Amino acid sequence: MHRPNWFKDGRVLVSSAPTCGINKDGLDQFVVDVATGTRGDRLDDQLSIDVRAVLDGKTTSTARFVRSEEIARDWRVVPNYFDQRHERQFAAFVKRELEGWETASLGELIDDGCILRRDGHGSPSLDQRVGSVPYIKVSDLRAGFVNINPTNLIPVPLAKSMWRGDSSGLQAWDLLCPERASKNIGDFCVLMPGQEQIIVTREVIILRVLERANFDPFFLMWALTLKVVRQQWNRIIFMQTNREDAGHRYREIRIPIPPSTEIAADISTPFRTYYQSLAEHRTQLAQYLAEDGRHHYFVNPD
């Protein structure tokens, strides 16, 4: 059997090229000038660049050889999964900006007892949303907050059956993120004080910082919103379609780990100040609504 000169035994050539010179309409796709937004006359074809490089005995930032057992182990044959650009950018950022820091994956932090990961409660039927307990869908997790929709409320008895008890099991400052059926997978939101008694759809990742960690929830939010961390999700989300999910691949996301609790608290101060200040004002508004807000339709109407 003929073997091309670029062939490597036990290796699979993977190209995660984002463009191939053809757009979604089947027409030529040209390189766009970022400064002006205008199309040039050169095709945007990274796949062709990858092919030519491999034929010349080289690799590119989007083309490399992967050991065949890596693919066979979990049968993850999506090229994007083997794209190492985001990991390299993350490592370079930590080395450049955070000297003396370590790194860890979410999976390692969960296994080490620094972070607790739990699932959402479930999804009540549409006709059951006639009560007073907020039901949170993935679309309610936006811009760093859990946004309660006053048209999605369920009865307390139903909520307790889904909680399997009298409480949701959630705590203020838990971090919530869609893990399925949403294009904002990887965007974490903070559960504010007073929002604990809610029903969360099962398609959500819930993270809680435990005492073993040398950081608090505000540092974790700081870390998870770093661009070099957020970009890592592009590798583990195989598609961006309606029913896509991250599975257990979210465990591979790496974040910086501070040398001390003091450094963690200092660098995340803006996040802590922002959320705690909002929590104080939310509490004041809730007190007003409870005492003299009977004429208002706001957040959780009776």
C-alpha contacts under 8 A as a table, 3 or more apart, distances in Angstrom:
res1	aa1	res2	aa2	distance
3	R	7	F	6.30
4	P	7	F	5.49
5	N	55	L	7.88
6	W	54	V	6.59
6	W	55	L	6.23
6	W	57	G	6.27
8	K	11	R	5.43
8	K	12	V	7.61
10	G	67	R	5.97
10	G	68	S	5.44
10	G	69	E	7.94
11	R	65	F	5.78
11	R	66	V	5.37
11	R	67	R	4.52
11	R	68	S	5.13
12	V	65	F	5.38
12	V	66	V	5.13
12	V	67	R	6.18
12	V	68	S	5.72
13	L	63	A	7.19
13	L	64	R	5.91
13	L	65	F	4.50
13	L	66	V	6.35
14	V	63	A	5.67
14	V	64	R	5.63
14	V	65	F	6.02
14	V	66	V	6.84
14	V	79	P	5.87
14	V	82	F	7.37
15	S	47	L	7.19
15	S	50	D	6.93
15	S	62	T	5.57
15	S	63	A	4.26
15	S	64	R	6.65
15	S	79	P	6.10
16	S	62	T	5.12
16	S	63	A	6.39
16	S	79	P	5.04
16	S	80	N	5.15
16	S	82	F	7.50
16	S	83	D	6.05
17	A	20	C	7.31
17	A	46	Q	5.40
17	A	47	L	5.15
17	A	50	D	7.43
17	A	62	T	5.48
17	A	63	A	7.33
18	P	46	Q	6.77
18	P	47	L	7.58
19	T	22	I	7.34
19	T	44	D	6.25
19	T	45	D	5.20
19	T	46	Q	5.35
19	T	47	L	6.29
20	C	44	D	6.65
20	C	45	D	4.15
20	C	46	Q	5.83
20	C	47	L	5.10
20	C	48	S	6.76
21	G	28	D	5.79
21	G	29	Q	4.92
21	G	30	F	6.87
21	G	43	L	5.35
21	G	44	D	4.89
21	G	45	D	4.21
21	G	46	Q	7.67
22	I	25	D	7.78
22	I	26	G	5.61
22	I	27	L	5.41
22	I	28	D	4.71
22	I	29	Q	4.91
22	I	44	D	7.96
22	I	45	D	7.80
23	N	26	G	5.39
23	N	27	L	5.49
23	N	28	D	6.18
23	N	29	Q	5.21
24	K	27	L	7.41
28	D	43	L	6.99
29	Q	43	L	5.77
29	Q	44	D	5.70
29	Q	45	D	7.90
30	F	39	R	5.90
30	F	40	G	6.04
30	F	41	D	6.27
30	F	42	R	5.50
30	F	43	L	4.23
30	F	44	D	4.82
31	V	39	R	5.87
31	V	40	G	5.67
31	V	41	D	7.34
31	V	42	R	5.85
31	V	43	L	5.81
31	V	44	D	4.71
32	V	37	G	5.95
32	V	38	T	5.50
32	V	39	R	4.36
32	V	40	G	5.97
33	D	36	T	5.55
33	D	37	G	5.23
33	D	38	T	5.46
33	D	39	R	6.25
33	D	40	G	6.95
34	V	37	G	5.37
34	V	38	T	7.76
45	D	48	S	5.57
45	D	49	I	6.78
46	Q	49	I	4.97
46	Q	50	D	6.22
47	L	50	D	5.03
47	L	51	V	6.29
48	S	51	V	5.11
48	S	52	R	6.23
49	I	52	R	5.29
49	I	53	A	6.15
50	D	53	A	5.16
50	D	54	V	6.26
50	D	59	T	7.02
50	D	60	T	6.25
50	D	62	T	7.11
50	D	63	A	5.83
51	V	54	V	5.26
51	V	55	L	6.26
52	R	55	L	5.16
52	R	56	D	6.35
53	A	56	D	5.11
53	A	57	G	6.44
53	A	58	K	5.00
53	A	59	T	5.75
53	A	60	T	6.93
54	V	57	G	4.97
54	V	58	K	4.98
54	V	59	T	5.70
54	V	63	A	7.94
55	L	58	K	7.31
59	T	62	T	7.86
59	T	63	A	5.51
59	T	64	R	5.66
60	T	63	A	5.00
60	T	64	R	6.89
61	S	64	R	7.74
61	S	84	Q	7.88
61	S	85	R	6.60
62	T	83	D	6.35
62	T	84	Q	7.91
62	T	85	R	7.51
66	V	70	E	7.00
66	V	71	I	7.79
66	V	82	F	7.80
67	R	70	E	5.51
67	R	71	I	7.22
68	S	71	I	5.40
68	S	72	A	6.22
69	E	72	A	4.84
69	E	73	R	5.71
70	E	73	R	5.49
70	E	74	D	7.43
71	I	74	D	6.22
71	I	75	W	5.14
71	I	76	R	5.65
71	I	77	V	6.27
72	A	75	W	4.76
72	A	76	R	7.47
73	R	76	R	7.99
76	R	81	Y	7.48
77	V	81	Y	7.90
78	V	81	Y	5.71
78	V	82	F	7.68
78	V	238	F	6.71
79	P	82	F	5.67
79	P	83	D	6.96
80	N	83	D	5.22
80	N	234	N	7.89
80	N	235	R	5.49
80	N	236	I	7.73
80	N	238	F	6.89
81	Y	235	R	4.93
81	Y	236	I	5.82
81	Y	238	F	7.11
82	F	235	R	7.42
83	D	86	H	7.42
83	D	235	R	6.61
84	Q	87	E	5.30
84	Q	88	R	6.25
85	R	88	R	5.21
85	R	89	Q	6.24
86	H	89	Q	5.06
86	H	90	F	6.14
86	H	228	V	6.86
86	H	231	Q	6.26
86	H	232	Q	5.51
86	H	235	R	7.83
87	E	90	F	5.07
87	E	91	A	6.18
87	E	232	Q	6.87
88	R	91	A	5.14
88	R	92	A	6.09
89	Q	92	A	5.11
89	Q	93	F	6.11
89	Q	228	V	6.45
90	F	93	F	5.12
90	F	94	V	6.33
90	F	228	V	5.08
90	F	229	V	6.74
91	A	94	V	5.28
91	A	95	K	6.22
92	A	95	K	5.15
92	A	96	R	5.99
93	F	96	R	5.11
93	F	97	E	5.67
93	F	98	L	7.36
93	F	228	V	7.46
94	V	97	E	5.40
94	V	98	L	4.84
94	V	99	E	6.80
94	V	101	W	7.20
94	V	256	P	6.93
95	K	98	L	5.91
95	K	99	E	5.68
96	R	99	E	6.62
98	L	101	W	5.70
100	G	259	P	6.93
101	W	256	P	6.64
101	W	257	I	5.82
101	W	258	P	5.32
101	W	259	P	5.65
102	E	256	P	6.02
102	E	257	I	5.03
102	E	258	P	6.75
102	E	259	P	7.37
103	T	254	R	6.51
103	T	255	I	5.66
103	T	256	P	4.46
103	T	257	I	5.08
104	A	108	E	6.21
104	A	109	L	6.73
104	A	254	R	5.32
104	A	255	I	5.75
104	A	256	P	6.63
104	A	257	I	6.66
105	S	108	E	5.16
105	S	109	L	6.37
105	S	251	R	6.24
105	S	252	E	5.44
105	S	253	I	5.23
105	S	254	R	3.99
105	S	255	I	6.22
106	L	109	L	5.09
106	L	110	I	6.12
106	L	115	I	7.95
106	L	250	Y	7.21
106	L	251	R	4.81
106	L	252	E	6.35
106	L	253	I	5.80
106	L	254	R	6.25
106	L	255	I	7.46
107	G	110	I	5.10
107	G	111	D	6.10
107	G	250	Y	7.73
107	G	251	R	4.06
107	G	252	E	6.31
107	G	253	I	7.86
108	E	111	D	5.08
108	E	112	D	5.98
108	E	251	R	7.57
109	L	112	D	5.09
109	L	113	G	6.29
109	L	114	C	5.17
109	L	115	I	5.67
110	I	113	G	5.30
110	I	114	C	5.89
110	I	115	I	4.75
110	I	116	L	5.85
110	I	117	R	6.81
111	D	114	C	7.71
112	D	115	I	7.78
113	G	116	L	6.87
113	G	210	L	7.03
113	G	212	R	6.46
113	G	213	A	7.78
114	C	209	V	6.17
114	C	210	L	5.20
114	C	211	E	6.92
114	C	212	R	5.06
114	C	213	A	4.53
115	I	207	L	6.48
115	I	208	R	5.52
115	I	209	V	4.65
115	I	210	L	5.45
115	I	213	A	7.33
116	L	207	L	5.62
116	L	208	R	5.03
116	L	209	V	6.42
116	L	210	L	6.75
117	R	205	I	7.07
117	R	206	I	5.62
117	R	207	L	4.74
117	R	208	R	6.58
118	R	205	I	6.64
118	R	206	I	5.28
118	R	207	L	6.69
119	D	202	R	5.85
119	D	203	E	7.54
119	D	204	V	6.30
119	D	205	I	5.91
119	D	206	I	6.13
120	G	199	I	7.56
120	G	200	V	4.89
120	G	201	T	5.14
120	G	202	R	3.91
120	G	203	E	6.55
120	G	204	V	5.66
120	G	205	I	7.15
120	G	206	I	7.16
121	H	162	M	5.99
121	H	163	W	6.36
121	H	199	I	6.10
121	H	200	V	5.37
121	H	201	T	5.70
121	H	202	R	5.28
122	G	162	M	6.88
122	G	199	I	7.37
122	G	200	V	6.46
122	G	201	T	4.60
122	G	202	R	4.55
122	G	203	E	7.97
123	S	200	V	7.56
123	S	201	T	5.11
123	S	202	R	6.78
124	P	128	Q	6.27
124	P	129	R	7.18
124	P	154	I	7.85
125	S	128	Q	5.36
125	S	129	R	7.06
126	L	129	R	5.66
127	D	130	V	7.27
128	Q	131	G	7.94
128	Q	154	I	6.09
128	Q	155	P	7.62
129	R	151	T	7.82
129	R	152	N	5.63
129	R	153	L	4.99
129	R	154	I	4.33
129	R	155	P	7.28
130	V	152	N	7.60
130	V	153	L	5.74
130	V	154	I	5.03
130	V	155	P	6.23
131	G	153	L	5.02
131	G	154	I	3.98
131	G	155	P	3.85
131	G	156	V	6.87
132	S	153	L	5.08
132	S	154	I	5.58
132	S	155	P	5.72
132	S	156	V	6.76
132	S	300	N	7.01
132	S	301	P	7.67
132	S	302	D	7.09
133	V	153	L	4.95
133	V	154	I	5.08
133	V	155	P	6.20
133	V	156	V	6.15
133	V	159	A	6.92
133	V	197	Q	7.13
133	V	198	I	5.86
133	V	199	I	7.15
134	P	148	I	6.34
134	P	149	N	7.06
134	P	150	P	7.06
134	P	152	N	6.00
134	P	153	L	4.43
134	P	154	I	6.50
134	P	197	Q	7.82
134	P	198	I	5.13
134	P	199	I	6.20
134	P	300	N	7.65
135	Y	148	I	7.57
135	Y	149	N	7.72
135	Y	152	N	5.52
135	Y	153	L	5.54
135	Y	154	I	6.77
135	Y	198	I	6.03
135	Y	199	I	4.68
135	Y	200	V	5.99
135	Y	201	T	7.43
136	I	140	D	5.98
136	I	141	L	7.88
136	I	146	V	7.72
136	I	147	N	7.76
136	I	148	I	6.69
136	I	149	N	7.64
136	I	152	N	7.70
136	I	198	I	7.15
136	I	199	I	6.01
136	I	200	V	4.80
136	I	201	T	6.10
137	K	140	D	5.35
137	K	141	L	7.36
137	K	200	V	6.58
137	K	201	T	5.54
138	V	141	L	5.61
138	V	177	C	7.80
138	V	178	P	5.46
138	V	181	A	7.65
138	V	182	S	6.72
138	V	201	T	7.17
138	V	203	E	7.14
138	V	204	V	6.95
139	S	142	R	7.02
139	S	182	S	7.33
140	D	146	V	6.04
140	D	147	N	5.07
140	D	148	I	6.77
140	D	149	N	7.41
141	L	144	G	7.24
141	L	145	F	6.05
141	L	146	V	4.96
141	L	147	N	6.22
141	L	176	L	7.54
141	L	177	C	6.90
141	L	178	P	7.30
141	L	188	F	7.75
141	L	189	C	6.28
142	R	145	F	5.67
142	R	146	V	6.73
142	R	147	N	7.13
142	R	187	D	7.61
142	R	189	C	6.85
143	A	187	D	7.85
143	A	189	C	7.03
144	G	187	D	7.41
144	G	188	F	6.09
144	G	189	C	3.96
144	G	190	V	5.98
145	F	189	C	4.67
145	F	190	V	5.37
145	F	191	L	6.76
145	F	192	M	7.87
146	V	176	L	7.89
146	V	189	C	6.13
146	V	190	V	6.56
146	V	191	L	5.96
146	V	192	M	7.73
148	I	152	N	8.00
148	I	299	V	6.44
148	I	300	N	7.95
149	N	152	N	5.55
149	N	153	L	7.78
149	N	299	V	6.97
150	P	153	L	6.38
150	P	298	F	7.70
150	P	299	V	5.60
150	P	300	N	5.53
150	P	301	P	6.85
154	I	158	L	6.86
154	I	159	A	6.73
155	P	158	L	5.43
155	P	159	A	6.30
156	V	159	A	4.93
156	V	160	K	6.15
157	P	160	K	5.15
157	P	161	S	6.33
158	L	161	S	5.14
158	L	162	M	6.38
159	A	162	M	5.13
159	A	163	W	6.04
159	A	198	I	7.90
159	A	199	I	6.61
160	K	163	W	4.86
160	K	164	R	5.78
160	K	165	G	5.34
160	K	166	D	5.43
160	K	167	S	6.94
160	K	168	S	7.73
161	S	164	R	4.92
161	S	165	G	6.64
162	M	165	G	7.89
162	M	199	I	7.70
163	W	166	D	6.99
163	W	167	S	6.32
163	W	168	S	5.18
163	W	169	G	7.46
163	W	199	I	7.65
165	G	168	S	7.51
167	S	170	L	7.87
167	S	197	Q	6.58
168	S	196	E	6.84
168	S	197	Q	5.47
168	S	198	I	6.39
168	S	199	I	7.01
169	G	196	E	7.83
170	L	174	D	7.00
170	L	196	E	5.36
170	L	197	Q	7.25
171	Q	174	D	5.75
171	Q	191	L	7.50
171	Q	193	P	7.75
171	Q	196	E	5.63
172	A	191	L	5.47
172	A	192	M	5.28
172	A	193	P	4.73
172	A	194	G	7.39
172	A	195	Q	7.23
172	A	196	E	6.23
173	W	190	V	5.54
173	W	191	L	5.01
173	W	192	M	5.86
173	W	193	P	7.23
173	W	208	R	7.71
173	W	217	P	6.29
173	W	218	F	7.96
174	D	190	V	5.98
174	D	191	L	5.36
174	D	206	I	6.78
174	D	207	L	5.93
174	D	208	R	5.07
174	D	209	V	7.69
174	D	217	P	7.14
175	L	188	F	6.13
175	L	189	C	5.49
175	L	190	V	4.81
175	L	191	L	6.21
175	L	206	I	5.65
175	L	207	L	5.11
175	L	208	R	6.45
175	L	217	P	7.51
175	L	221	M	7.61
176	L	188	F	5.48
176	L	189	C	5.17
176	L	190	V	6.40
176	L	191	L	7.17
176	L	204	V	6.61
176	L	205	I	5.66
176	L	206	I	4.60
176	L	207	L	6.49
177	C	185	I	6.52
177	C	186	G	6.22
177	C	187	D	5.84
177	C	188	F	4.56
177	C	189	C	6.23
177	C	204	V	5.55
177	C	205	I	5.13
177	C	206	I	6.60
178	P	181	A	7.71
178	P	182	S	6.60
178	P	184	N	6.75
178	P	185	I	4.94
178	P	186	G	6.88
178	P	187	D	7.37
178	P	188	F	7.80
178	P	203	E	6.22
178	P	204	V	4.48
178	P	205	I	6.10
179	E	182	S	7.44
179	E	185	I	5.38
179	E	186	G	7.38
179	E	203	E	5.69
179	E	204	V	5.16
179	E	205	I	5.93
179	E	245	D	5.53
179	E	246	A	5.54
179	E	247	G	7.45
180	R	185	I	6.88
180	R	203	E	5.44
180	R	204	V	7.12
180	R	243	R	6.35
180	R	244	E	5.47
180	R	245	D	3.95
180	R	246	A	6.47
181	A	203	E	7.59
181	A	241	T	7.27
181	A	242	N	4.95
181	A	243	R	4.34
181	A	244	E	5.38
181	A	245	D	6.42
182	S	185	I	6.04
182	S	240	Q	7.65
182	S	241	T	7.76
182	S	242	N	6.43
182	S	243	R	7.49
182	S	244	E	7.40
183	K	240	Q	6.02
183	K	241	T	7.65
183	K	242	N	7.99
184	N	187	D	5.61
185	I	233	W	7.64
185	I	246	A	7.92
186	G	230	R	6.41
186	G	233	W	6.16
187	D	225	T	7.46
187	D	230	R	7.55
188	F	221	M	7.23
188	F	224	L	7.24
188	F	225	T	7.61
190	V	221	M	7.96
191	L	195	Q	6.39
191	L	196	E	7.21
192	M	195	Q	5.65
192	M	196	E	7.58
192	M	275	Y	7.87
192	M	279	A	6.42
193	P	196	E	6.73
193	P	279	A	6.45
194	G	197	Q	7.59
194	G	283	T	7.77
195	Q	198	I	6.57
200	V	204	V	7.41
201	T	204	V	6.38
208	R	217	P	7.16
209	V	213	A	6.80
209	V	215	F	7.70
209	V	216	D	6.11
209	V	217	P	5.78
209	V	220	L	7.87
210	L	213	A	5.90
211	E	214	N	7.66
213	A	216	D	7.41
214	N	258	P	7.66
214	N	260	S	6.32
214	N	261	T	4.84
214	N	264	A	7.48
215	F	219	F	5.98
215	F	220	L	7.19
215	F	258	P	7.77
215	F	260	S	8.00
215	F	261	T	5.59
215	F	264	A	5.66
215	F	265	A	6.97
216	D	219	F	5.45
216	D	220	L	6.47
216	D	264	A	7.86
216	D	265	A	7.57
217	P	220	L	4.93
217	P	221	M	6.15
218	F	221	M	5.02
218	F	222	W	6.15
218	F	268	S	6.17
218	F	269	T	7.89
218	F	271	F	5.82
218	F	272	R	5.41
219	F	222	W	4.82
219	F	223	A	6.12
219	F	264	A	6.12
219	F	265	A	6.77
219	F	267	I	7.57
219	F	268	S	5.02
219	F	271	F	7.62
219	F	272	R	7.99
220	L	223	A	5.04
220	L	224	L	6.06
221	M	224	L	5.14
221	M	225	T	6.10
221	M	271	F	7.59
222	W	225	T	5.46
222	W	226	L	6.62
222	W	268	S	5.95
222	W	271	F	6.71
223	A	226	L	5.47
223	A	229	V	7.23
223	A	255	I	6.02
223	A	256	P	6.66
224	L	229	V	5.93
224	L	230	R	6.47
224	L	255	I	6.89
225	T	229	V	6.75
225	T	230	R	6.08
226	L	229	V	5.22
226	L	230	R	6.10
227	K	230	R	5.03
227	K	231	Q	5.97
228	V	231	Q	5.34
228	V	232	Q	6.78
229	V	232	Q	5.43
229	V	233	W	7.61
229	V	253	I	7.13
229	V	254	R	6.73
229	V	255	I	6.34
230	R	233	W	5.86
230	R	234	N	7.93
231	Q	234	N	5.62
231	Q	235	R	7.86
232	Q	235	R	5.70
232	Q	236	I	7.22
232	Q	253	I	6.36
232	Q	254	R	7.98
233	W	236	I	5.29
233	W	237	I	6.06
233	W	250	Y	7.62
233	W	253	I	7.15
234	N	237	I	5.64
234	N	238	F	7.75
235	R	238	F	6.92
236	I	246	A	6.43
236	I	249	R	5.95
236	I	250	Y	7.05
237	I	240	Q	7.15
237	I	244	E	7.42
237	I	245	D	6.78
237	I	246	A	5.55
238	F	244	E	7.50
238	F	246	A	7.89
239	M	244	E	6.25
240	Q	244	E	6.24
241	T	244	E	5.54
246	A	249	R	5.60
246	A	250	Y	6.03
247	G	250	Y	6.98
248	H	251	R	5.91
249	R	252	E	5.62
249	R	253	I	7.80
250	Y	253	I	5.69
258	P	261	T	7.22
258	P	263	I	6.36
258	P	264	A	5.62
259	P	263	I	6.85
259	P	264	A	7.80
260	S	263	I	5.36
260	S	264	A	6.33
261	T	264	A	5.05
261	T	265	A	6.15
262	E	265	A	5.15
262	E	266	D	6.14
263	I	266	D	5.08
263	I	267	I	6.16
264	A	267	I	5.55
264	A	268	S	6.27
265	A	268	S	5.41
265	A	269	T	6.05
266	D	269	T	5.34
267	I	270	P	7.77
268	S	271	F	5.51
268	S	272	R	6.38
269	T	272	R	5.03
269	T	273	T	5.99
270	P	273	T	5.18
270	P	274	Y	6.02
271	F	274	Y	5.13
271	F	275	Y	6.23
272	R	275	Y	5.51
272	R	276	Q	5.91
273	T	276	Q	5.34
273	T	277	S	5.81
274	Y	277	S	5.42
274	Y	278	L	6.30
275	Y	278	L	5.14
275	Y	279	A	6.09
276	Q	279	A	4.92
276	Q	280	E	6.28
277	S	280	E	5.19
277	S	281	H	6.52
278	L	281	H	5.19
278	L	282	R	6.02
279	A	282	R	4.99
279	A	283	T	6.15
280	E	283	T	5.20
280	E	284	Q	6.46
281	H	284	Q	5.05
281	H	285	L	6.24
282	R	285	L	5.11
282	R	286	A	6.08
283	T	286	A	5.02
283	T	287	Q	6.22
284	Q	287	Q	5.18
284	Q	288	Y	6.38
285	L	288	Y	5.06
285	L	289	L	6.22
286	A	289	L	5.09
286	A	290	A	6.09
287	Q	290	A	5.07
287	Q	291	E	6.10
288	Y	291	E	5.18
288	Y	292	D	5.58
288	Y	293	G	6.03
289	L	292	D	5.49
289	L	293	G	3.75
289	L	294	R	6.63
289	L	296	H	7.45
290	A	293	G	5.94
290	A	294	R	7.34
291	E	294	R	7.77
292	D	295	H	7.99
293	G	296	H	5.39
296	H	301	P	7.82
297	Y	300	N	7.49
297	Y	301	P	5.48
298	F	301	P	5.98
